[in-house]
Amino acid sequence: MLVNFSFKNFRSFKNEMTLSLEAANIQELSSAVMKSGDIELLPVAVMYGANSSGKSNVLKALKAMRDVLLHSVKLNPKDKLEADPFMLDLTSQKEPTSFEIQFIIGESRYRYGFDYTADEIVAEWLYEKRVGEREFELFLRSGNEFKISKTRFAEGIGKEAATPANRLFVSLVAQLNGTVSQSILDWFSNIDYMSGMDGKGYAGKTLEMIYSDSFGGHEALNFLGKANLGFSEIAITKDSTGVKPIEAKSIHNVRGRDGTVIEKVQFPLENMESEGTKKMIEIAGPIVDAILNGKILVVDELDAKLHPFLTRNIIGQFMNKSVNFKGAQLIFATHDTNLLNLQYLRRDQIWFTEKDNADSTELYSLVEFRDEAGKKVRNDRSIEKDYINGRFGAIPFMN
């Protein structure tokens, strides 16, 4: 599970910011808080902000860290890394981007991070804290110099010289059958990112889950059924191999005068169903997959094309521990102010992005927000009304 994520010098973020999923000491919706070892974590975090304020960049930063780690194994020594520093400052353009993340695997809490440019890994580090113990340094890398724990990270001993400047040490050790390092790559592989505006590539995943023996197919079909989208089933046509779906049709009931079903008719999904229906099919697979397997699902513009009740229902799936019993987490950006209600989300789950005078994005949560008098936001406030009225910032101002 994700504990917190810090990043610096990435896209619209010049200064270091931290997205935390640690539960604050507040009372609302306490039943949704998940216990992992000696820490309490949140199943959902949501980003609000004006267009171009940087809320999507929070999600892209997490995706970028995942991609650099998982893809560095494929790089040749002279290949460039995917770097995207803050470009509105001459100094930042030349400085490394920094990522650090804390997460839990089993009984261990890891803190892993790296600084990098397009040309090289500038620094890399890995720490571990087990329940009841202090934090231990597993390895520390600065340029081509390494300090490796012989007792806690023996799998990395002797691998230093084989690590190119553009290669992350964790990924190299994992490729050489390192147990701890492989578990870290596996954890990052369980971060799924999707755009709520264009999720067509995920529709096939949903259909494959439903109409094969894939784990979660029944749950995905139930998820769509509960949304009352107007069709009773989905029929798919596969290619000559009998594996890849090439066309999907929704099956609708034709009723007689007395309301009884007399026949069924098929409509092509692509041009006969609404954009909202197609969006639900696209996201059903990733949502069910995340919940059943305890993954982290990151969605930009989750609410796009969806009725507010459907968005609220999706959040409720992650907030309900009887459904989300494996500790899945949902991190998303939205403009849907209907969700700014303490019946659905806690104050520590609501985050805002706003740009400062240097066009650098700041990230802050509702639970840590202070008004001009230095007072916190009370839990009996109308959060949606206050947000729309500009009390928390993070809204557009049109002259």
C-alpha positions in Angstrom: 0.0 0.0 0.0 1.1 3.6 -0.7 2.0 5.7 2.3 3.2 8.9 0.7 4.8 10.2 -2.4 7.2 13.2 -2.7 8.4 14.8 -5.9 10.4 17.8 -7.0 11.2 19.6 -10.3 8.7 17.8 -12.4 6.5 19.5 -15.0 4.6 22.4 -13.2 6.2 21.5 -9.8 9.4 23.4 -9.0 9.5 22.8 -5.3 9.1 19.5 -3.4 5.5 18.5 -2.6 4.1 15.5 -0.9 0.9 13.5 -1.4 0.2 11.6 1.7 -2.3 8.7 2.2 -1.6 8.5 6.0 -4.8 9.0 7.9 -4.9 12.1 10.1 -6.3 12.1 13.6 -9.9 13.0 12.6 -13.1 11.2 13.2 -15.2 11.4 10.0 -15.6 8.1 8.1 -13.2 6.3 10.4 -14.6 2.9 9.2 -12.9 3.5 5.9 -9.4 3.8 7.3 -7.2 0.8 6.6 -4.7 -0.6 9.1 -1.3 -1.8 7.8 1.2 -2.8 10.4 1.6 0.1 12.7 0.1 2.7 10.4 -3.4 3.8 9.3 -3.9 4.5 5.6 -6.5 6.0 3.3 -8.1 4.1 0.4 -8.9 7.3 -1.7 -7.3 10.6 -2.5 -8.8 13.2 -4.8 -7.2 16.3 -6.5 -9.1 19.5 -7.1 -7.8 22.6 -8.9 -8.4 25.0 -11.8 -7.5 23.9 -15.3 -3.7 24.0 -15.8 -3.2 24.3 -12.1 -1.2 21.0 -12.0 -3.5 18.5 -10.5 -3.0 16.1 -13.4 0.8 16.5 -12.9 0.5 15.0 -9.4 -0.8 11.8 -11.0 1.7 12.0 -13.9 4.6 12.3 -11.4 3.6 9.0 -9.8 3.3 7.4 -13.3 6.6 8.9 -14.3 8.4 7.3 -11.3 6.8 4.0 -12.1 7.8 4.2 -15.7 11.4 5.2 -15.1 11.9 2.3 -12.7 10.1 -0.4 -14.9 11.6 0.8 -18.2 15.2 1.5 -17.2 15.8 -2.3 -17.4 15.3 -2.0 -21.2 17.7 0.9 -21.8 21.1 0.7 -23.5 23.9 2.5 -21.7 23.7 5.6 -24.0 19.9 5.8 -24.1 18.1 8.9 -22.6 15.8 8.7 -19.6 12.3 10.3 -19.8 12.9 13.5 -17.8 10.4 16.4 -17.6 11.8 19.1 -15.3 10.2 22.5 -14.4 10.9 24.7 -17.5 10.0 28.2 -16.2 13.1 28.6 -14.2 16.6 28.6 -15.8 18.2 26.8 -12.8 15.5 24.1 -12.5 15.9 23.2 -16.2 19.4 22.0 -15.5 18.7 20.3 -12.1 17.6 16.7 -11.6 14.0 15.6 -11.0 13.5 13.9 -7.6 11.0 11.2 -6.6 10.6 9.5 -3.3 7.9 7.1 -2.2 7.0 5.2 0.9 5.0 2.0 0.7 4.3 -1.2 2.5 5.0 -4.8 1.5 4.1 -7.4 4.0 5.6 -6.4 7.4 8.1 -3.9 5.9 7.7 -0.2 5.1 10.1 0.9 2.4 11.3 4.3 1.5 12.7 4.4 -2.0 13.7 7.3 -4.2 16.0 8.6 -6.9 17.2 11.9 -8.5 17.8 11.8 -12.2 18.3 13.8 -15.4 17.8 12.7 -19.0 21.4 11.5 -19.0 21.9 9.7 -15.7 20.8 8.6 -12.3 22.3 11.2 -10.0 21.3 9.5 -6.7 19.3 6.5 -5.5 18.4 5.2 -2.1 16.4 2.5 -0.4 15.5 2.2 3.3 13.4 -0.4 5.2 11.5 -0.2 8.5 9.9 -3.3 10.0 7.3 -3.1 12.7 9.0 -2.4 16.1 12.3 -1.5 14.5 14.1 1.7 13.4 14.6 2.5 9.8 17.6 0.7 8.2 19.6 1.8 5.1 19.6 -0.9 2.5 21.7 1.0 0.0 22.7 4.5 -0.9 24.0 5.6 -4.3 25.6 8.8 -5.3 26.7 8.9 -8.9 28.8 5.8 -9.3 29.6 5.4 -5.6 27.5 2.8 -3.6 27.1 2.0 0.0 25.3 -1.3 0.5 24.2 -3.1 3.6 25.8 -6.6 3.7 23.1 -7.9 6.1 19.9 -6.2 4.8 20.6 -6.0 1.1 23.2 -8.7 0.4 21.6 -9.3 -3.1 23.2 -6.0 -4.2 26.8 -6.7 -3.2 29.1 -6.9 -6.2 26.5 -5.5 -8.7 27.7 -1.9 -8.5 30.2 -2.1 -11.4 27.5 -3.6 -13.7 25.2 -0.6 -13.2 25.2 1.9 -16.1 24.8 5.6 -15.3 21.3 5.6 -16.8 20.1 2.4 -15.0 18.4 2.2 -11.6 20.2 -0.1 -9.2 17.0 -1.7 -8.0 15.9 -2.7 -11.5 19.4 -4.2 -12.2 19.5 -6.2 -9.0 15.9 -7.4 -9.7 16.9 -8.6 -13.1 19.7 -10.6 -11.5 17.1 -12.4 -9.2 17.3 -10.1 -6.2 14.4 -11.0 -3.9 13.8 -7.6 -2.2 14.4 -5.6 -5.4 12.0 -7.9 -7.4 9.3 -7.4 -4.8 9.8 -3.6 -5.2 9.4 -3.8 -9.0 6.3 -6.0 -8.5 4.8 -3.4 -6.2 5.3 -0.7 -8.8 3.8 -2.9 -11.4 0.6 -2.8 -9.4 0.2 0.9 -10.1 -2.3 1.3 -13.0 -2.7 4.7 -14.6 -5.5 5.7 -17.0 -7.0 8.9 -18.5 -10.7 9.4 -17.8 -10.9 11.3 -21.1 -9.5 8.5 -23.3 -9.7 5.0 -21.9 -10.6 3.1 -25.1 -7.6 0.9 -24.6 -9.1 -0.4 -21.4 -12.5 -1.5 -22.8 -10.8 -4.6 -24.2 -9.5 -5.5 -20.8 -13.0 -5.3 -19.3 -14.5 -7.4 -22.1 -11.7 -10.0 -21.8 -12.4 -10.3 -18.1 -16.1 -10.8 -18.6 -16.0 -13.3 -21.5 -13.0 -15.4 -20.6 -12.0 -17.3 -17.5 -10.1 -14.2 -16.3 -10.3 -13.6 -12.6 -12.9 -10.9 -11.9 -15.1 -11.3 -14.9 -18.2 -12.0 -12.8 -17.5 -9.0 -10.6 -17.0 -6.7 -13.7 -20.3 -7.8 -15.2 -22.0 -7.1 -11.8 -20.4 -3.7 -11.6 -21.9 -2.8 -15.0 -25.2 -4.3 -14.1 -25.6 -2.2 -11.0 -25.0 1.0 -13.0 -28.3 0.4 -14.9 -26.9 1.2 -18.3 -29.9 -0.1 -20.2 -28.6 -3.3 -21.6 -28.8 -6.8 -20.2 -25.7 -8.4 -21.7 -22.7 -7.8 -24.0 -21.9 -9.9 -27.0 -18.4 -9.9 -28.5 -17.0 -11.1 -31.8 -13.4 -12.4 -31.6 -10.7 -12.6 -34.3 -9.7 -15.8 -36.0 -7.6 -16.9 -33.1 -10.6 -16.8 -30.8 -8.8 -14.6 -28.3 -8.8 -10.9 -29.3 -12.2 -9.1 -29.3 -12.8 -7.2 -32.6 -16.4 -6.0 -32.0 -18.7 -5.6 -29.0 -22.5 -5.2 -29.0 -24.9 -4.4 -26.2 -27.9 -6.7 -25.9 -31.2 -4.9 -25.2 -34.7 -6.3 -24.5 -37.6 -5.7 -26.8 -40.9 -5.6 -25.0 -44.4 -6.2 -26.0 -47.4 -4.0 -25.0 -47.7 -5.8 -21.6 -44.1 -5.1 -20.8 -42.9 -8.7 -21.3 -39.6 -9.4 -23.1 -40.4 -10.8 -26.5 -37.0 -10.7 -28.2 -33.5 -9.2 -27.9 -31.7 -6.8 -30.2 -28.0 -6.1 -30.5 -26.5 -2.6 -30.8 -22.8 -1.9 -31.7 -21.3 -0.3 -28.6 -19.1 2.1 -30.5 -21.8 4.1 -32.3 -25.1 3.2 -30.5 -24.3 3.7 -26.8 -23.7 6.9 -25.0 -20.2 8.2 -24.1 -21.0 7.6 -20.5 -21.9 4.0 -21.1 -18.7 3.4 -23.0 -16.7 5.1 -20.2 -18.2 2.7 -17.7 -17.2 -0.3 -19.7 -13.7 1.1 -20.1 -13.2 1.7 -16.4 -15.0 -1.4 -15.1 -12.1 -3.8 -15.7 -9.4 -1.6 -14.1 -11.6 -0.8 -11.1 -12.5 -4.5 -10.4 -9.0 -5.6 -11.1 -7.6 -3.0 -8.6 -10.1 -4.0 -5.8 -9.7 -7.7 -6.2 -5.9 -7.6 -6.3 -5.2 -4.7 -3.9 -3.7 -2.4 -6.6 -3.3 1.3 -6.8 -5.5 2.9 -9.5 -4.6 6.4 -10.7 -7.2 8.1 -12.9 -7.1 11.5 -14.4 -10.5 13.1 -14.8 -12.4 10.2 -13.3 -15.7 12.0 -13.5 -15.5 12.8 -17.2 -18.7 11.6 -19.0 -20.1 10.1 -15.8 -23.1 11.0 -13.8 -22.1 12.3 -10.3 -23.9 9.3 -8.7 -21.8 6.9 -10.7 -18.6 8.6 -9.6 -19.8 8.6 -6.0 -20.5 4.9 -6.3 -17.0 4.1 -7.6 -15.5 6.0 -4.6 -17.8 4.1 -2.3 -16.5 0.8 -3.6 -12.9 1.7 -2.4 -14.2 3.2 0.8 -16.1 0.1 1.8 -13.8 -2.4 3.5 -16.2 -5.3 3.0 -15.7 -4.7 -0.7 -12.2 -3.4 -0.7 -10.7 -6.0 1.7 -7.3 -6.2 0.0 -6.3 -2.6 0.5 -6.7 -1.2 -3.0 -6.2 2.6 -3.3 -7.8 5.1 -5.7 -6.1 8.4 -6.5 -7.8 10.6 -9.0 -8.3 14.2 -10.3 -11.8 15.7 -10.8 -13.9 18.9 -11.2 -17.0 17.2 -9.6 -17.7 19.4 -6.6 -20.6 17.1 -5.6 -17.9 14.9 -4.0 -16.8 17.7 -1.6 -19.0 16.3 1.1 -17.8 14.8 4.3 -20.4 12.1 4.0 -18.3 10.7 1.1 -14.7 11.8 1.7 -12.6 12.8 4.7 -10.8 16.1 5.0 -7.4 14.3 4.7 -8.5 12.8 1.4 -9.2 16.1 -0.4 -6.3 17.8 -2.0 -5.9 21.1 -3.9 -3.4 22.4 -6.5 -2.8 26.1 -7.2 0.0 27.9 -8.9 2.1 30.6 -7.1 3.5 33.8 -8.6 6.3 31.9 -10.3 3.8 29.5 -12.0 4.9 26.7 -9.9 2.2 24.4 -8.5 1.6 24.0 -4.8 -0.2 20.9 -3.4 -2.0 21.0 -0.1 -4.8 19.0 1.7 -8.0 20.3 3.2 -7.1 18.9 6.6 -3.9 21.0 6.7 -5.5 24.1 5.3 -5.5 27.2 7.5 -7.7 30.3 6.9 -6.4 33.9 7.3 -6.9 33.6 11.1 -4.8 30.5 11.2 -7.8 28.2 11.9 -8.4 24.7 10.5 -11.5 23.8 8.5 -14.1 22.4 10.8 -15.9 19.2 9.9 -19.4 20.9 10.0 -18.6 23.3 7.2 -20.1 23.1 3.7 -17.0 22.1 1.9 -18.5 22.3 -1.6 -19.9 25.8 -1.0 -16.6 27.0 0.6 -14.6 25.7 -2.3 -16.8 27.3 -5.0 -16.6 30.6 -3.1 -12.8 30.4 -3.3 -12.2 29.8 0.4 -9.6 27.2 -0.3 -8.1 28.6 -3.5 -7.5 26.2 -6.3 -10.3 27.6 -8.5 -10.1 29.7 -11.8 -10.4 33.5 -11.6 -11.7 35.0 -14.9 -11.2 38.7 -15.4 
